[in-house]
Amino acid sequence: MEYTIRKLAQLAGISTRTLRYYEEIGIIKPARINLSGYRIYGQAEVNRLQQIMFYKELGFKLEVIKEILMSPSFDEAKALKEHREKLLDKRKQLDLLIVNVEKTIALIEGRMTMTDQEKFKGFKQKLIDENEKKYGNEIREKYGEDTVNKSNEKLKNMTQEEYDVANRLANEVTITLAEAFKTGDPGSDLAQKAADLHKQWLTHFWSEYSKEAHAGLAQMYVDDERFKQYYDEKQPGTAEFLRDAIFIYTDVKK
């Protein structure tokens, strides 16, 4: 079946302006232009638009979507299966939040009790899902399924007080690291304090701590561009500085 731009926009629930913009950036184009000058879209374009909307729903930026769809190795069937898994995870997250709201309403109305862990269960699951999406493959490959699963379970069972302490430590790491970087010396007292704060922060999420794992994570901060960009956002070189400070702190050689 074929569609004009207006019909396809109505079918997908988007504007014709959006479709024209997608055409402008080269992410989807009409199959042809008819004699009257109307854009005509066929089944391939319908399928392409569905893929675009799936990726957008999952939070991907248009430039990333374009790169994925234009790749010679793009597999539509495989992509749909991946969409299904990610959407099921998203539904699980929403179900948790709905249950959380319902329990909180019942708590306020005096119909039930609710532990602190239950109050934040859905939000913690969202954090876990986001981390899995961003770094899951790399972390699991480096540390193993069991270690990552234990870490996720520890996060789920955190009390709000423990969670607040972890967030406070994360902020202290950022502040102390920025000040230590100005010294230019990863072995300075301030830099070693940042490394120690980083260790304290890690112990809130890791089921067990080891110097080797700590140093390995620090190296990943440099090797993985996503981590590197995070630490280097305000001051280039911070990721390497933190890595070197942790190497000294753990007495692990480069």
C-alpha positions as CSV (number, residue, x, y, z in Angstrom):
1,M,0.0,0.0,0.0
2,E,1.2,3.5,-0.8
3,Y,0.7,6.7,1.2
4,T,1.0,10.5,0.6
5,I,2.9,12.4,3.1
6,R,-0.3,13.5,4.8
7,K,-1.7,10.0,5.0
8,L,1.5,8.6,6.4
9,A,1.8,11.3,9.0
10,Q,-1.8,10.6,10.1
11,L,-1.1,6.9,10.2
12,A,2.0,7.4,12.4
13,G,0.5,10.1,14.5
14,I,3.2,12.7,13.6
15,S,3.2,15.9,11.6
16,T,4.0,16.3,7.9
17,R,6.6,18.8,9.1
18,T,8.4,16.0,11.0
19,L,8.4,13.8,7.9
20,R,9.8,16.6,5.8
21,Y,12.5,17.1,8.4
22,Y,13.4,13.4,8.4
23,E,13.7,13.7,4.6
24,E,15.9,16.8,5.0
25,I,18.4,15.0,7.3
26,G,18.3,11.9,5.1
27,I,16.9,9.5,7.5
28,I,13.8,8.6,5.4
29,K,12.9,9.6,1.9
30,P,9.7,9.1,-0.2
31,A,9.8,6.1,-2.6
32,R,8.9,8.5,-5.4
33,I,7.3,11.8,-6.4
34,N,4.1,11.4,-8.5
35,L,3.2,13.4,-11.6
36,S,1.2,15.8,-9.4
37,G,4.3,16.5,-7.3
38,Y,3.1,14.5,-4.2
39,R,5.6,12.5,-2.1
40,I,4.6,8.9,-2.2
41,Y,5.7,6.4,0.5
42,G,5.7,2.6,0.1
43,Q,6.0,-0.3,2.5
44,A,9.7,0.0,2.9
45,E,9.3,3.6,4.0
46,V,6.5,2.7,6.4
47,N,8.8,0.1,7.9
48,R,11.7,2.6,8.1
49,L,9.4,5.1,9.9
50,Q,8.3,2.4,12.4
51,Q,12.0,1.7,13.2
52,I,12.7,5.4,13.7
53,M,9.8,5.8,16.1
54,F,10.8,2.7,18.0
55,Y,14.3,4.1,18.5
56,K,13.0,7.5,19.4
57,E,10.7,5.9,22.0
58,L,13.8,4.3,23.5
59,G,15.5,7.6,23.8
60,F,17.9,7.5,20.9
61,K,18.9,10.8,19.2
62,L,18.1,11.2,15.5
63,E,21.8,11.3,14.5
64,V,22.4,8.0,16.2
65,I,19.2,6.5,14.7
66,K,20.4,7.5,11.2
67,E,23.8,5.9,11.8
68,I,22.1,2.7,12.9
69,L,19.6,2.5,10.0
70,M,22.2,3.5,7.4
71,S,24.7,0.9,8.5
72,P,25.2,-1.9,5.9
73,S,24.9,-4.4,8.7
74,F,21.5,-3.2,9.9
75,D,19.2,-6.2,10.4
76,E,15.5,-5.2,10.6
77,A,14.3,-8.5,12.2
78,K,17.1,-8.4,14.8
79,A,16.4,-4.7,15.5
80,L,12.7,-5.5,16.2
81,K,13.6,-8.3,18.6
82,E,15.9,-5.8,20.4
83,H,13.1,-3.2,20.5
84,R,10.8,-5.8,22.0
85,E,13.3,-6.7,24.8
86,K,13.9,-3.0,25.6
87,L,10.2,-2.1,25.6
88,L,9.5,-5.1,27.9
89,D,12.1,-3.7,30.2
90,K,10.5,-0.3,30.0
91,R,7.1,-1.8,30.7
92,K,8.6,-3.6,33.7
93,Q,9.9,-0.3,35.0
94,L,6.5,1.4,34.5
95,D,4.8,-1.4,36.2
96,L,7.1,-1.0,39.2
97,L,6.4,2.7,39.4
98,I,2.6,2.1,39.1
99,V,2.7,-0.4,42.0
100,N,4.9,2.0,43.9
101,V,2.3,4.8,43.5
102,E,-0.6,2.5,44.4
103,K,1.2,1.3,47.6
104,T,2.0,4.9,48.5
105,I,-1.7,5.9,48.1
106,A,-2.7,2.9,50.3
107,L,-0.1,4.0,52.8
108,I,-1.4,7.6,53.0
109,E,-5.0,6.3,53.4
110,G,-3.9,4.0,56.2
111,R,-4.7,0.7,54.4
112,M,-1.2,-0.7,54.5
113,T,2.4,-0.2,55.6
114,M,5.4,0.3,53.3
115,T,9.1,-0.1,53.9
116,D,11.6,2.6,52.8
117,Q,13.1,0.1,50.3
118,E,9.7,-0.3,48.7
119,K,9.2,3.4,48.4
120,F,12.2,3.7,46.1
121,K,12.2,0.3,44.4
122,G,10.9,1.6,41.0
123,F,13.4,4.5,40.9
124,K,16.3,2.3,41.7
125,Q,15.2,-0.2,39.0
126,K,15.2,2.7,36.5
127,L,18.8,3.6,37.5
128,I,19.8,0.0,37.0
129,D,18.1,-0.2,33.6
130,E,19.8,3.0,32.5
131,N,23.2,1.8,33.6
132,E,22.6,-1.6,31.8
133,K,21.7,0.3,28.6
134,K,24.8,2.5,28.7
135,Y,27.5,0.2,30.1
136,G,26.0,-3.2,30.6
137,N,27.9,-5.1,28.0
138,E,31.3,-3.7,28.9
139,I,30.8,-4.1,32.6
140,R,29.6,-7.7,32.4
141,E,32.4,-8.6,30.0
142,K,35.0,-7.2,32.4
143,Y,33.6,-8.3,35.8
144,G,31.2,-11.2,34.9
145,E,27.5,-11.7,35.2
146,D,27.5,-12.8,38.9
147,T,29.4,-9.7,40.1
148,V,27.1,-7.3,38.2
149,N,23.9,-9.0,39.3
150,K,25.1,-8.9,42.9
151,S,25.8,-5.2,42.5
152,N,22.4,-4.5,41.1
153,E,20.8,-6.5,43.9
154,K,22.7,-4.4,46.5
155,L,21.4,-1.2,45.0
156,K,17.8,-2.5,45.0
157,N,18.1,-3.3,48.7
158,M,19.6,0.1,49.8
159,T,17.7,2.1,52.3
160,Q,17.1,5.7,51.4
161,E,19.7,6.8,54.0
162,E,22.3,4.5,52.3
163,Y,21.4,5.8,48.9
164,D,21.7,9.4,50.1
165,V,25.2,8.7,51.5
166,A,26.2,7.2,48.2
167,N,25.0,10.3,46.3
168,R,26.8,12.6,48.8
169,L,30.1,10.6,48.3
170,A,29.7,10.9,44.5
171,N,29.5,14.7,44.9
172,E,32.5,14.7,47.2
173,V,34.5,12.8,44.7
174,T,33.6,15.3,41.9
175,I,34.5,18.3,44.1
176,T,37.7,16.8,45.5
177,L,38.9,15.5,42.2
178,A,38.4,19.0,40.6
179,E,40.6,20.6,43.3
180,A,43.2,17.8,43.2
181,F,43.5,18.2,39.4
182,K,44.7,21.7,39.9
183,T,47.8,20.4,41.7
184,G,48.8,18.3,38.7
185,D,50.0,15.6,41.1
186,P,47.9,12.3,41.3
187,G,50.0,11.3,44.4
188,S,49.1,14.5,46.3
189,D,47.1,14.2,49.6
190,L,44.1,15.8,47.9
191,A,44.3,13.4,44.9
192,Q,44.6,10.4,47.3
193,K,41.6,11.7,49.2
194,A,39.7,11.7,46.0
195,A,40.7,8.1,45.3
196,D,39.7,7.1,48.8
197,L,36.3,8.8,48.4
198,H,35.9,7.0,45.1
199,K,36.6,3.7,46.9
200,Q,34.0,4.5,49.6
201,W,31.5,5.3,46.9
202,L,32.2,2.0,45.1
203,T,31.6,0.0,48.3
204,H,28.0,1.1,48.3
205,F,27.4,-0.6,45.0
206,W,29.9,-3.5,44.9
207,S,29.2,-6.6,46.8
208,E,33.0,-6.9,47.6
209,Y,35.9,-4.6,47.0
210,S,39.4,-5.4,45.6
211,K,42.3,-3.1,44.7
212,E,42.6,-4.9,41.3
213,A,39.0,-4.3,40.4
214,H,39.2,-0.7,41.5
215,A,42.3,-0.1,39.3
216,G,40.6,-1.9,36.4
217,L,37.6,0.3,36.7
218,A,39.9,3.4,36.7
219,Q,41.5,2.2,33.5
220,M,38.1,1.7,31.9
221,Y,37.4,5.4,32.7
222,V,40.2,6.2,30.3
223,D,39.7,3.5,27.7
224,D,35.9,3.8,27.3
225,E,35.1,7.1,25.5
226,R,31.8,7.5,27.3
227,F,33.4,7.4,30.8
228,K,36.2,9.6,29.5
229,Q,33.8,12.2,28.2
230,Y,31.9,12.2,31.5
231,Y,35.1,12.9,33.6
232,D,36.7,15.2,31.0
233,E,33.5,17.3,30.4
234,K,34.7,20.3,32.5
235,Q,38.4,19.7,32.5
236,P,40.1,17.5,29.8
237,G,42.6,15.1,31.3
238,T,40.6,14.4,34.5
239,A,39.9,10.8,33.6
240,E,43.6,10.0,33.3
241,F,44.3,12.0,36.5
242,L,41.8,10.0,38.4
243,R,43.1,6.7,36.9
244,D,46.7,7.6,38.0
245,A,45.5,8.6,41.5
246,I,43.7,5.3,41.9
247,F,46.7,3.4,40.6
248,I,48.8,5.0,43.3
249,Y,46.1,4.5,45.9
250,T,45.8,0.8,45.1
251,D,49.5,0.3,44.5
252,V,48.7,-1.1,41.0
253,K,51.3,-0.5,38.4
254,K,50.3,0.9,35.0
